[in-house]
Amino acid sequence: MFTHLRPAIALTLFFAALTGIAYPLAITGAAQAMFPHQASGSPVVRADGTLLGSALIGQLFERDSYFHGRPSAVNYDAATSSGTNLGPSSKALLDSLAERAAAYPDGVPADLVTASGSGLDPDISPAGALAQMPRIAASRGLDEAALRQLIAANVRGPDLGILGQPRVNVLALNLALDALKP
């Protein structure tokens, strides 16, 4: 009876160490070696060393003088990345969509009213940025043409030229906005 138990325990401990310790350490080490910026969370740091945020994780911007990102079902909490469980016929979902859309009387791109699947999307569509332009121009006293140029300068195309849609990183756009002088 115990002759079968000893190899089972030894194999369990071996594979637990292999898959629970050795493999994660090897993958983390490889990621740090090949993609150090991304593996460290893609931090955006000011010249004085102040951490401003992450290029890969959305954050909340509420002031009228900044571009707003996609709504988040998890309040931009990276520890609880998740979408909403509300279905298309949910009254709570329809009410929240209507409330968000009301802030844009001239029509609104879908990415400004619908939450991303992770709740942490750092990017919006160029149309989403352009829809916010009148609010920001009025709040900062900027010319809309200057804002349009700023948005165009921050649009990233599809990855590898074919994957995904054109997009604008909200944190990068807001940092560029802060660098503008009214």
Secondary structure as UniProt FT lines:
FT   HELIX           2..17
FT   HELIX           18..22
FT   HELIX           23..34
FT   HELIX           36..39
FT   TURN            40..41
FT   STRAND          43..45
FT   TURN            47..48
FT   STRAND          51..54
FT   TURN            64..65
FT   TURN            73..76
FT   HELIX           78..80
FT   TURN            88..89
FT   HELIX           91..102
FT   TURN            105..106
FT   HELIX           110..112
FT   STRAND          123..124
FT   HELIX           126..140
FT   HELIX           144..153
FT   STRAND          155..156
FT   TURN            160..162
FT   STRAND          167..169
FT   HELIX           170..179
//
